[in-house]
Amino acid sequence: MTKTILCATDLTSNSRPALAAASALADRLAAPAIWLLHAIDVAKGSTSYDGPETLDEMLGAEATKLSTATTAKVRSMALYGSAPFALREFADRQAAEMLVVASNGHGDTPLRRIGGMSEALSELGTTPLLVVRDASPFIAWRDAERPLRIVCGASHGRAWLAGLEWARKLQRAGPCDLTVVQIYYVGEERQRLGLAPSHSLLGGDAEVEAHLTRELEGRIGPLEGGGEATIRVLPGVGRIGDHLLDAAKAEQADLLIVGNNHHRGLGRLRSVASVVLHYAGVSVLMVPAELSLPLPVPPPKRALVATDLTPISNRALSHAYAILPASCLVTLLHVARDPEADIASIRQSLETLVPAARQRQTKIEILQTLDVASAICEAAERDDVDMLCLVSSRRHMRALGSIPDDVIRRTARPVLLVAGAPPE
């Protein structure tokens, strides 16, 4: 069931975009009510009203006006205290769907102002924050005049998935043209994938972009509702937030959605969400990372099984194959530390370990490097596996600095550790 929508107002024309957008969203999302809120910090003497009755009358008049523009029930309330804290506290109590505010942004000011209302709100609470620059796209979307154009920022972490879920929610409510944009650094991505360093850090990298596109396609999946869905993978240098704003401008976006990790203080200077909120010329929806839904865990489609060809590994390897579904594509990996290792002999040994029924679904890969844990993690990234399977003796599992321990610390992918019995 859709929850209530909160809309902050300062009782001036500055708040009109927020009110209009909130009414349009309430209608499309079938929200039962809109709370119209005005915060007064009495301790700072920020009120110039004659008394509570006068303020209530002004809020009531705003609520009556807003009621004519939406099918949702409009309620109003004055909050007392620091505006960001009062609004966020009310939002948490109501378990609200979102908090809507209006802001003109700070434009191209040479220094970012730290401490604005919308920026302070973005640091607090667990309610999505919609900062409205222009309400007309939301009204046109509600009235079915055109799709809402959304750009959703993507990354390797989980924060952006909370934003993607909101994009899905909006698309289910009405037609939306969704563009998922991931900005990448060439050097970092080639290192993550275990690829040779690039000679150029400024241009695009087709090999990296193919990997990132495949990863995004797997995470996005099919979209519901009307509208188009597009993936853009773009190289970047400098602040990712700036490139994301350029992409939103190029896509003529109405709404830019980003995940929010609640960076504070100097951490905001490098925060993508904070840069976007400060400089965006379009409306911004900031979704707290903690709102990302638990991802469904389907059977693995791709897995990496690493073995060192010891007797323990050979015995435990059969357990890994038994656990994986028959349709799973397996990369059977061995990392040879000896630069003069006999690769042909190693491949022959690996082939004998593959069950006959799984030969078609198994790819054998042999790498030569001293850093075994890095090689395993990089291979997993290149193949975009759903699971890594490692084998270890109980002694190695307890040992600090063991290869399984290093892999678990370095990768964000699920790891299945198969304990092999010690040799008899």
C-alpha positions as CSV (number, residue, x, y, z in Angstrom):
1,M,0.0,0.0,0.0
2,T,1.3,3.5,-0.9
3,K,2.2,5.6,2.1
4,T,1.5,9.3,2.6
5,I,3.6,12.0,0.8
6,L,5.0,14.9,2.8
7,C,5.5,18.3,1.3
8,A,7.3,21.2,3.0
9,T,6.2,24.8,2.4
10,D,7.6,28.2,3.5
11,L,4.2,29.7,2.6
12,T,5.7,31.7,-0.3
13,S,5.7,31.3,-4.0
14,N,9.1,29.5,-3.7
15,S,7.2,26.4,-2.5
16,R,4.8,26.2,-5.4
17,P,6.9,23.7,-7.5
18,A,7.0,21.3,-4.5
19,L,3.2,21.5,-4.0
20,A,2.5,20.9,-7.7
21,A,4.9,18.0,-7.9
22,A,3.6,16.4,-4.7
23,S,0.0,16.6,-6.0
24,A,0.9,15.0,-9.3
25,L,2.9,12.2,-7.6
26,A,0.1,11.5,-5.1
27,D,-2.3,11.0,-7.9
28,R,-0.1,8.7,-9.9
29,L,1.1,6.7,-6.9
30,A,-2.4,6.6,-5.4
31,A,-1.2,8.0,-2.1
32,P,-4.0,8.3,0.4
33,A,-2.9,11.7,1.8
34,I,-0.5,14.6,1.5
35,W,0.8,16.3,4.6
36,L,1.5,20.0,4.1
37,L,4.2,21.0,6.6
38,H,5.7,24.2,7.7
39,A,8.6,24.3,10.2
40,I,9.2,27.2,12.6
41,D,12.5,27.5,14.6
42,V,11.2,29.6,17.5
43,A,14.6,29.5,19.2
44,K,16.1,31.4,16.3
45,G,13.2,33.8,16.1
46,S,12.4,32.7,12.6
47,T,8.6,33.4,12.9
48,S,7.0,36.7,12.0
49,Y,3.4,35.5,12.5
50,D,1.0,37.2,14.9
51,G,0.1,33.9,16.5
52,P,-0.6,30.2,16.0
53,E,-4.2,30.9,14.8
54,T,-2.9,33.1,12.0
55,L,-0.3,30.4,11.0
56,D,-3.0,27.7,11.1
57,E,-5.2,29.9,8.8
58,M,-2.4,30.3,6.3
59,L,-1.6,26.6,6.3
60,G,-5.3,25.8,6.0
61,A,-5.6,28.1,3.0
62,E,-2.6,26.4,1.3
63,A,-4.1,23.0,2.1
64,T,-7.5,24.0,0.6
65,K,-5.8,25.2,-2.5
66,L,-3.7,22.0,-2.8
67,S,-6.9,19.9,-2.4
68,T,-8.3,21.2,-5.6
69,A,-5.2,19.8,-7.5
70,T,-5.2,16.2,-6.2
71,T,-7.5,13.3,-5.3
72,A,-5.4,12.7,-2.2
73,K,-6.6,14.0,1.2
74,V,-4.6,17.0,2.2
75,R,-3.7,17.7,5.8
76,S,-1.6,20.4,7.3
77,M,0.5,20.9,10.4
78,A,3.0,23.4,11.8
79,L,6.2,21.9,13.2
80,Y,8.4,23.6,15.8
81,G,12.1,23.3,15.9
82,S,15.0,23.2,13.5
83,A,13.4,22.6,10.1
84,P,15.6,19.7,8.9
85,F,15.2,17.8,12.1
86,A,11.5,18.6,12.6
87,L,10.7,17.5,9.0
88,R,12.8,14.3,9.2
89,E,11.4,13.4,12.6
90,F,7.8,13.8,11.3
91,A,8.7,11.8,8.2
92,D,10.1,8.9,10.3
93,R,7.0,8.9,12.6
94,Q,4.7,8.7,9.6
95,A,6.8,6.2,7.7
96,A,6.2,8.5,4.7
97,E,6.6,7.5,1.1
98,M,8.7,10.6,0.3
99,L,9.4,14.1,1.4
100,V,9.0,16.8,-1.3
101,V,10.8,20.2,-1.1
102,A,11.4,22.9,-3.6
103,S,14.8,24.4,-4.4
104,N,16.4,26.5,-7.1
105,G,19.8,24.9,-6.4
106,H,23.0,26.9,-6.1
107,G,23.9,27.0,-9.8
108,D,27.5,27.5,-10.9
109,T,28.7,29.2,-7.7
110,P,32.5,28.9,-7.4
111,L,32.2,27.3,-3.9
112,R,29.6,24.9,-2.8
113,R,27.5,26.2,0.1
114,I,27.4,23.7,2.8
115,G,24.3,23.7,5.1
116,G,21.4,24.6,2.8
117,M,18.0,23.2,3.7
118,S,17.8,20.5,1.0
119,E,21.4,19.5,1.7
120,A,20.7,19.3,5.5
121,L,17.6,17.2,4.8
122,S,19.6,14.8,2.6
123,E,21.9,13.9,5.6
124,L,19.0,12.8,7.9
125,G,16.4,10.1,8.1
126,T,15.5,7.2,5.9
127,T,12.7,8.8,3.8
128,P,13.4,9.5,0.1
129,L,13.9,13.2,-0.6
130,L,12.6,14.8,-3.8
131,V,14.0,18.2,-4.5
132,V,11.9,19.9,-7.2
133,R,13.3,22.4,-9.6
134,D,10.4,22.3,-12.1
135,A,7.0,20.7,-11.5
136,S,5.7,20.8,-15.1
137,P,7.2,17.4,-16.1
138,F,5.4,15.7,-13.2
139,I,2.1,17.4,-14.1
140,A,2.5,16.4,-17.8
141,W,3.2,12.8,-16.6
142,R,0.2,12.7,-14.3
143,D,-2.0,14.0,-17.1
144,A,-0.7,11.3,-19.5
145,E,0.7,14.0,-21.9
146,R,4.1,12.4,-22.1
147,P,6.4,9.9,-20.3
148,L,8.6,11.1,-17.4
149,R,12.2,11.1,-18.5
150,I,14.3,9.6,-15.7
151,V,18.1,9.2,-15.4
152,C,19.2,6.8,-12.6
153,G,22.9,6.8,-11.6
154,A,24.5,3.3,-11.2
155,S,27.6,2.1,-9.4
156,H,29.2,-1.1,-8.1
157,G,27.7,-0.6,-4.6
158,R,24.2,-1.3,-3.4
159,A,23.1,2.3,-2.8
160,W,22.0,2.9,-6.4
161,L,19.7,-0.2,-6.3
162,A,17.5,1.8,-3.8
163,G,17.2,4.5,-6.5
164,L,16.5,1.9,-9.2
165,E,13.7,0.5,-7.1
166,W,12.1,3.9,-7.0
167,A,12.5,4.3,-10.8
168,R,10.6,1.0,-11.1
169,K,7.9,2.2,-8.8
170,L,7.4,5.4,-10.9
171,Q,7.4,3.3,-14.1
172,R,4.7,1.1,-12.7
173,A,2.7,4.2,-11.9
174,G,2.9,5.7,-15.3
175,P,5.0,5.6,-18.5
176,C,8.6,6.6,-17.9
177,D,11.7,6.6,-20.2
178,L,14.4,5.3,-18.0
179,T,18.1,5.7,-18.7
180,V,20.5,4.0,-16.3
181,V,23.9,5.7,-16.4
182,Q,27.2,4.4,-15.0
183,I,30.3,6.5,-15.0
184,Y,33.6,4.6,-14.8
185,Y,37.3,5.3,-14.5
186,V,39.2,3.3,-17.2
187,G,42.2,2.5,-15.0
188,E,40.2,1.4,-12.0
189,E,37.9,-0.8,-14.1
190,R,40.7,-2.5,-16.0
191,Q,42.5,-3.2,-12.7
192,R,39.2,-4.6,-11.2
193,L,38.8,-6.9,-14.2
194,G,42.5,-8.0,-14.3
195,L,43.0,-6.4,-17.7
196,A,46.3,-4.9,-19.0
197,P,46.6,-1.1,-18.2
198,S,45.2,1.2,-20.9
199,H,47.4,3.6,-22.7
200,S,44.6,6.3,-22.5
201,L,42.6,7.3,-19.5
202,L,40.5,9.9,-21.3
203,G,38.7,7.9,-24.0
204,G,36.2,5.1,-23.7
205,D,37.2,1.5,-23.4
206,A,35.1,-0.9,-25.4
207,E,36.2,-4.0,-23.4
208,V,35.4,-2.4,-20.1
209,E,32.1,-1.0,-21.3
210,A,31.0,-4.5,-22.6
211,H,31.6,-5.9,-19.1
212,L,29.8,-3.1,-17.3
213,T,26.8,-3.2,-19.7
214,R,26.4,-7.0,-19.1
215,E,26.6,-6.5,-15.4
216,L,23.9,-3.7,-15.5
217,E,21.6,-5.8,-17.7
218,G,21.8,-8.6,-15.2
219,R,21.0,-6.3,-12.3
220,I,18.2,-4.3,-14.0
221,G,16.3,-7.1,-15.5
222,P,12.9,-6.6,-17.2
223,L,11.1,-3.3,-16.4
224,E,7.3,-3.0,-15.9
225,G,5.0,-0.4,-17.2
226,G,5.3,1.8,-20.3
227,G,8.3,3.7,-21.7
228,E,11.7,2.8,-22.9
229,A,14.8,1.6,-20.9
230,T,18.4,2.4,-22.0
231,I,21.8,1.7,-20.5
232,R,24.6,4.2,-20.9
233,V,28.2,3.4,-19.8
234,L,30.4,6.4,-20.0
235,P,34.1,7.1,-19.1
236,G,34.9,9.8,-16.7
237,V,37.7,11.8,-15.2
238,G,37.2,13.8,-12.0
239,R,34.0,13.9,-10.0
240,I,31.5,11.3,-11.0
241,G,28.7,13.7,-10.0
242,D,29.7,16.2,-12.7
243,H,29.6,13.5,-15.4
244,L,26.2,12.3,-14.1
245,L,24.8,15.8,-14.4
246,D,26.2,16.0,-18.0
247,A,24.4,12.8,-18.8
248,A,21.1,14.0,-17.4
249,K,21.4,17.1,-19.5
250,A,22.2,15.1,-22.6
251,E,19.2,12.9,-22.0
252,Q,17.0,15.9,-21.3
253,A,16.0,14.3,-18.1
254,D,13.1,15.5,-15.9
255,L,14.3,13.6,-12.9
256,L,17.7,12.4,-11.7
257,I,17.7,9.6,-9.2
258,V,20.7,8.8,-7.0
259,G,21.3,6.6,-4.0
260,N,22.3,8.4,-0.9
261,N,24.9,7.1,1.6
262,H,24.4,10.1,4.0
263,H,27.9,11.6,3.7
264,R,28.5,14.4,6.2
265,G,31.0,17.2,6.7
266,L,34.0,17.1,4.3
267,G,32.7,13.7,3.0
268,R,30.1,15.6,1.1
269,L,32.7,17.2,-1.1
270,R,33.3,13.8,-2.8
271,S,29.8,12.5,-2.5
272,V,28.0,12.0,-5.9
273,A,24.6,12.6,-4.3
274,S,25.8,15.9,-2.7
275,V,27.3,17.2,-6.0
276,V,24.2,16.3,-7.9
277,L,21.9,17.9,-5.3
278,H,24.0,21.1,-5.3
279,Y,24.4,21.6,-9.1
280,A,21.5,19.8,-10.8
281,G,19.3,21.9,-13.0
282,V,16.6,19.2,-12.9
283,S,14.6,17.7,-10.0
284,V,16.6,15.2,-7.9
285,L,15.3,12.2,-6.0
286,M,17.7,11.0,-3.3
287,V,16.9,7.5,-2.0
288,P,18.7,6.4,1.2
289,A,20.9,3.3,0.6
290,E,19.3,1.5,3.5
291,L,16.0,1.4,1.6
292,S,17.3,-1.0,-1.1
293,L,15.2,-4.1,-1.1
294,P,16.9,-7.5,-0.5
295,L,17.7,-8.9,-3.9
296,P,16.1,-12.2,-4.9
297,V,18.6,-15.0,-4.9
298,P,17.9,-17.1,-8.0
299,P,20.0,-20.2,-8.8
300,P,23.5,-19.2,-10.0
301,K,23.8,-18.9,-13.8
302,R,27.6,-18.5,-13.7
303,A,30.1,-19.7,-11.1
304,L,33.8,-19.8,-10.6
305,V,35.4,-22.8,-8.9
306,A,39.0,-22.4,-7.9
307,T,41.3,-25.4,-7.2
308,D,45.0,-25.7,-6.4
309,L,45.0,-29.4,-7.6
310,T,45.9,-30.7,-4.1
311,P,44.2,-33.9,-2.9
312,I,42.0,-31.9,-0.6
313,S,40.9,-29.7,-3.5
314,N,40.3,-32.6,-5.7
315,R,38.0,-34.3,-3.2
316,A,36.1,-31.2,-2.2
317,L,35.7,-30.1,-5.8
318,S,33.0,-32.7,-6.4
319,H,30.9,-31.1,-3.7
320,A,31.0,-27.7,-5.5
321,Y,29.8,-29.3,-8.7
322,A,27.0,-31.2,-6.8
323,I,25.7,-28.0,-5.2
324,L,25.6,-25.9,-8.5
325,P,22.6,-26.4,-10.7
326,A,23.1,-28.4,-13.9
327,S,22.5,-25.4,-16.1
328,C,25.2,-23.3,-14.3
329,L,28.2,-22.3,-16.5
330,V,31.3,-23.1,-14.5
331,T,34.8,-21.5,-14.8
332,L,37.2,-24.1,-13.4
333,L,40.2,-22.0,-12.4
334,H,43.8,-22.8,-11.4
335,V,46.3,-20.2,-10.6
336,A,49.9,-21.4,-11.1
337,R,52.5,-19.5,-9.1
338,D,55.4,-21.1,-11.0
339,P,56.2,-19.1,-14.2
340,E,57.6,-22.2,-15.7
341,A,54.6,-24.4,-14.9
342,D,53.6,-27.0,-17.5
343,I,50.3,-25.5,-18.6
344,A,49.4,-28.5,-20.8
345,S,49.8,-30.9,-17.9
346,I,47.8,-28.7,-15.6
347,R,45.0,-28.5,-18.2
348,Q,44.9,-32.2,-18.5
349,S,44.7,-32.6,-14.7
350,L,41.8,-30.1,-14.6
351,E,39.9,-31.9,-17.3
352,T,40.0,-35.1,-15.4
353,L,38.3,-33.4,-12.5
354,V,35.2,-32.3,-14.5
355,P,32.3,-34.7,-14.3
356,A,31.4,-36.1,-17.7
357,A,27.9,-34.6,-17.4
358,R,29.3,-31.1,-16.8
359,Q,31.9,-30.9,-19.5
360,R,29.8,-28.7,-21.8
361,Q,29.1,-26.3,-19.0
362,T,32.7,-25.9,-17.9
363,K,35.4,-23.6,-19.1
364,I,38.9,-24.3,-17.9
365,E,41.1,-21.2,-17.2
366,I,44.8,-21.3,-16.1
367,L,46.5,-18.1,-14.9
368,Q,50.1,-17.6,-13.9
369,T,50.8,-15.1,-11.1
370,L,52.1,-14.9,-7.5
371,D,48.9,-13.1,-6.3
372,V,46.5,-15.9,-6.3
373,A,43.6,-14.1,-4.4
374,S,43.7,-11.2,-6.8
375,A,43.7,-13.5,-9.8
376,I,40.6,-15.3,-8.5
377,C,38.7,-12.1,-7.7
378,E,39.6,-10.6,-11.1
379,A,38.5,-13.7,-13.0
380,A,35.2,-13.6,-11.1
381,E,34.7,-10.0,-12.1
382,R,35.5,-10.7,-15.8
383,D,33.0,-13.5,-15.9
384,D,30.5,-11.6,-13.7
385,V,29.8,-14.8,-11.7
386,D,27.0,-15.2,-9.3
387,M,29.1,-17.3,-6.9
388,L,32.7,-18.3,-6.2
389,C,33.5,-21.8,-4.9
390,L,36.7,-22.3,-3.0
391,V,38.1,-25.3,-1.2
392,S,40.2,-25.2,1.9
393,S,41.4,-27.5,4.7
394,R,40.3,-26.6,8.2
395,R,43.8,-25.6,9.0
396,H,43.8,-23.1,6.1
397,M,40.4,-21.8,7.1
398,R,41.8,-20.8,10.5
399,A,45.0,-19.3,9.2
400,L,45.1,-15.5,8.9
401,G,46.2,-14.5,5.4
402,S,45.0,-17.7,3.7
403,I,43.9,-17.4,0.1
404,P,40.2,-18.0,0.9
405,D,40.4,-15.4,3.6
406,D,42.0,-12.9,1.2
407,V,39.3,-13.6,-1.5
408,I,36.5,-13.2,1.0
409,R,37.9,-9.8,2.1
410,R,38.4,-8.6,-1.5
411,T,35.2,-9.6,-3.3
412,A,31.6,-8.5,-2.8
413,R,30.3,-11.6,-4.5
414,P,29.0,-14.6,-2.6
415,V,31.6,-17.1,-1.7
416,L,30.9,-20.8,-1.0
417,L,33.7,-22.3,1.0
418,V,33.9,-26.1,0.9
419,A,35.9,-27.6,3.8
420,G,38.0,-30.5,2.6
421,A,39.0,-33.3,5.0
422,P,42.7,-33.4,5.9
423,P,44.7,-36.1,4.2
424,E,44.6,-39.4,6.0
